[in-house]
Amino acid sequence: MRLILALSVVLALSVQALHAAGADGHPPFSWGTVPVYAHLANMSEDFTSEQHDFLAEHFDFITIEKGHAKRNRGSTEKGFAIAVQEIKKRNPKAKVLFYWNSTIKIGGYEAIDDFPKGGELVSKDGEPMTIFSCPFCDLSQKEVQDWWADTASVAVRECGADGIFIDAVGKFSINSRRKVLTPEKIEALNDGMVAMVKDTRGKVGPSKLLIQNGVSIDPENIGDRLLKVTDGAMKEHFVSAQPGNKEQLAESIEMLQEVGKSGKVLVIKTWPGFDWRNKEIMKKPREERAKMAREAITFPLACYLIVAEPYSYFCYTWGYQGNDTGTFEWYPELDKPLGPPQGDAKRDGWKYTREFAHASVYVDIETGESKIDWRE
């Protein structure tokens, strides 16, 4: 029995070392400091040399968003390829993902020229379905599934992507779609998405990352179905500077703990209490927004630390597009020694605590009170 236990420990440590080195396609991971993730793009132009330096120095795990540098490079694919090349020149171990929306036909990609004729989704009344003036893709059609998977494969094979960030996986099942699509059509669309992602896995290979935006442990939910195929997920709206609905947050904490323990990669996206849609705040100088974010970071970071497992990454910005939505800010907490967790988080009502080698974490998701005591 002791021999079996010892072998199990050695195997677990070997697998963790393999992941840490990124040898199996996983992003590098370490508890040395808070593990972080970047998600951004600049539609107008390439990142500057200084911005490439910053990304390469601070992040080993990055998604380049839709539309990057398309205005001066002509397409997202060209802009993405240059960004990957520049980042990897500076940080060869970095894993950089290609953003590819699973549901919406977004412009700015060369691949749009090959979109299948008649592949756009229509409602049960025959009306074109759009969001933000972009058509939905009819994923019940095999030709559309093939087009999507082939584009993902090209991004990996020709543009240098280490994998695909699969956005908008739950868009077909929300209430507004249920009003204009039959239950049978929604089921066919979701089945088509699962088939499409499985096909993509085969085309990009097992060592490339597939990260979905949307996470669930409900077997009836498309997020849970896809998680059996993908390597992990982003939880895009985990917490902001204030707790919000404590019951929902407690459910999210429990879910993320379960998914993290399963070995999946998790991106925990948090917010400083505002985002790019707040026009008044976005009119303020960048330095003022950065100050607000610095003052608000403790609660989001503490909530992340409560749920973090190996290959869980912290993301803290107020947007994705442009140079002043938070990615190029940095925070003293992210340089402090952290060390591995000394066990799971403990819950007492709405209060959570957790110990790390160099930090003690406390958070009350009812009041928003939070504290991280850092130790050398």
N, C-alpha and C positions, 0 to 999 in steps of 0.2 A: 504493500500500500504506500509506504514511504517512497519507494522507488518510482512508482507511478506519479505521485505528487511532485517529486523532484523533476521528473521528465516533463511534466506539464508546465512547471514554472520555467524550465529552460526553453521549452517550445514557445511559451508566451513571450519571454524576453527576446527570443530570436525573431519572432514575428514583429514585435515592436521595433527592434533594431532595423529590420528590413524596411518598415514603414518610415522610420526616422530618416533613413538614407534616401528615401524616395525611389528605391530600386524597383518597386512594384507599381510605380505610377502614382502612388500617394504623394501629397505634398510633404516636404520635410516638416517634422514636428518636434518640439522640445518644450519641456516645462520650465526651462531656464528663466524666461520672462513670459509675459502674456502672449500666447500665440495669436498672430493677427493676419487679417485678410484685407485685400484692397479690391474695390469694384468701381470702375470709372471709365470715362471716355472724354474726349474733347472733339466735338464735331468739326470745329473750324480748321484745326491744324494738328500736326504731330505734337506730341509732348516735347518740351524743350530738353536740351541735354541735362540741365539741372534737375528736371522732373524725372527723367529716366534714371538719373543717379539716385534720387530720393526713393523711387519705387524699388530699385534693385537693392538698395542698402537696407530698407526697412521691411520689405515683404518677400516671402518665399512663395506666396499663394495669391494670385491676382486673376481677376476677370476683366478683360477689356470690353466695355459695353458697345452696344449697337452704335453705328454711325461714326466710329472713331476716325478722325482726320479725313472724312469722306469729301469735304468741301475742297481740300487742296490735293487729295490723292485720287479722287474720283469714285472710290468705293470703300465700303467698310473692310472688305477683304484686304485691299492694298494697305490701308491705314493700320489694320491689325498686324499684318505681316511685318511692317517696319517696327512697330512698337515691340513685338516679341523679339525681334532680332536685337534691338537696342538693349532691352532689359536683360536678355540672356547673355549678351556680350559682357555685361557687368556682373551678372549673377547667374551662372550656368545652372545652378540647382533650382532656380525658380520654376514653378509650375504656373503656366499662363493659359487661361481658358478663353475660348471663343464664345461670345454671347450669341445665342440662336433661339429666337422666340418659337415656342412649340405650337402656337395657336394663331398668331396674327401675321399677316403678310406685310412686313415692314420694309419700306423702301431703303435705298442706299446700298443694297447688296448687288453684286454682279449676278448672283444666283437668281434674282427676280426675273431676269430675262428668260430663264428656262422654266418658269412656273407653269405647271400644266394648264392647258386651256380648259376652262370650265371647272377649275379646282377651287373656286371661291365659294364659301358657304352661303346658303340662302335659308331664310326662315321657312316655317311650315306654310306660310302664305306666299312663298316665292320671292320675298323681298331680300335684296342683298344685305348681309349683316356686316357692320363695320364698328370699329371703335377708334376714336381719335382719327377718323377719316381713313383708317387702314382696314382692308377686308380681313375677315376671318378665313382660315384655311379649312377646307372640308377634309378632315383627316379620316373620314370613312372611305375615301377613295385611295386605292392602292398607289395610283400614280403620284398623288400628293405625298404620301408616306415615303415613297422611293426618292422623290425630289428632295425632301427634307433630310433624309438620311445620307443621300449622296453629297449634299452641300456640307454636312457635318464632316463627312469623310475627306472632302477637299480641304476643309479648314485645317484638319490634322495633317494631311499628307503634303499639302502645298504651301500652307500659310504658317506652319510651325506651331500650331496649337497643341497643348498637352491634354486637351480634352474639350468638352462642351459644357457651357452653362445653359441649362434648358429652362427657359423662363415660361411663366404663365401656364403651368400644367393644370390648374384647376378652373380655367375660365369657362369651360363648357357647362359646368354643373352649378354655377351660381344662379340665384333666383331670377335675375333679369333674363338669362338665357332660357330658363325653364318656361318662361312665358311665351317664347317665340319658337321653341323647338319641341318636337314631340319627345316623350321619354325614350322611345325606340331610337331616335336620331342621336340623342345625347349618349346613349349606351354605345351606339356604333362609333361615335366620335371618340369616346374614351377608350374603347377597344382598339380603335385605329391608332391612338397615341401610344398605347402599350406596345402594339406590334411595331410601330415606327421606332420606338426607343430600343426594343430588342434587336431590330435590324441594324440600327446605328451601332449598337454594341458589337455586333458581328463585323461591321465594316471598319470601325476605328481600332478594334482590337482590345484585348483585356487589360493592357497596361495604360490605356488612356482614360482619363477621368470623365465620368458623366455625373454632373451635379445638378439636381433639379431645384427649382424655386418653389417650395411648398413641401411640407412634411406632415405626415399623419400616421397614426397607428390604428386607424379604423379600417378594417379589411374591406369595407364598402367604398372607401375613399380612393380616388385616383392616385393621390400622393402615396398611399401605402402600397398600392399595386405597383407603381413605378419604382418604389424604393427597393423592391426585390430585384430590380434590373440595374439600377444606378448605383453609384458608389457613395452617394450621400445627398444632402439637401441643405438649402438655405432656409432658415426661419427669418423671413424678411422684416416682420414687425413684432419682434419679441418684446422689447420694452423701450420706453422713452425715459425722459428725466423724471417722470412721475409714474406711479404704479398703474393707474387706471383701474380696470375691473380686476379685483383681487382674485375672484374665483377663476376667471379665465386665465390669469397669469399663473395661478397655482397649477391648473391643468396643463399649461404649456411647459412649466418646469418639469412636471412629472413625465410628460411625453418626451421631452428632449433628453432627460436622464435615461429613459428606456432606450431611445434610438442611439444615443451616444454609447451606451454599454454594449450595444450590438456590434460595435466596431465601425459604424458608418462615419464618414466625414460629415461634420456639421459646420455650417457658417451661421453664427449667431449675430444677426444684424440688429443693432441698437441705434437709438436716435437721441439727440441732445435736447429734445423738447420742441424742436421746430424743424422744418424741412424747406426744400426749395420752393414749395408752393406758397409759403408765407411771404407775400410781396413786401410787406412793411419791414420784416426782418432782413430780407434779401437786399433791401435798399441801404442797409447799414454798412459801414466799412467792414471789410473782411476781418480786420483785427478785432472788431467788436463781436462778430459772430464767433470767432475763435475763442474769445474770452468767455462768452456764454457757454460754449461747449466745454471748456476746461472746468468751469464751475459746476457743470452738471454731470460729469463723467462717473462719479462714484456709484450712484444707484445702478445705471446700466452695467458697469463693469462688475459690481458685486453680484448682480443677477446672473451674468455670464459665468462667473466663477462658481456659483452654486451648481450650475448644470454641466460644467465643462468636463469632458472625458478626453482621452487621447484622440487627436484629429478633430477637435472642436476649436474653431477659430473665431476671434472677436473682431467685429467690424463696427466702427463708430463714426458716422458721417451724417451730414444733413442732405445728401443727394448723391447723384451718380455722374451727371453731365457737367462739364466745365472744370475750370481750375480752382474754383473757390467754394466747393461744396464739402470740404472737410478732409479729403484724403491726404492732402499735403500739409495738414496740421499734425503735430505730434504732442504727446502728453507725457509728463514725467512718470506716471504710473506704469507706462508701457516699457520703461527701462529698468524698473526695480526688479531685483531678484524675486522669483516666485517659488520655484521648486515644485515637486509633485504633490498632489493632494495626499493627505494623511488618512483618507477615508471618504465615504460619501457625506453629502450634506445632511445635517440634522434639522428636522422640522419641529417647531412648537407653535401650533396654531398657524398664524400668518408670518411667523418669524423663522428665518433660516440661518444656520451657521455652518461654516466649513473651515477646516484647517488645512493650510498648505505648509510646506517646509519653511517658507519665509513670509507667510501672510495669514492673518486671521480675518475671516470674512463674516460680516453680520448684515442682514437685510430684513426689513419688515415690509412686506408687500402690501400691507394695509395702509400704513402711514407714509411710506416712502423713505423712512429713516434707514440709513445705510452707513457702514463704516468698514474700512479695510485698514488693519494695522499691519504695516510692513516691517519686517525684521531683516537685518543683514545676515 
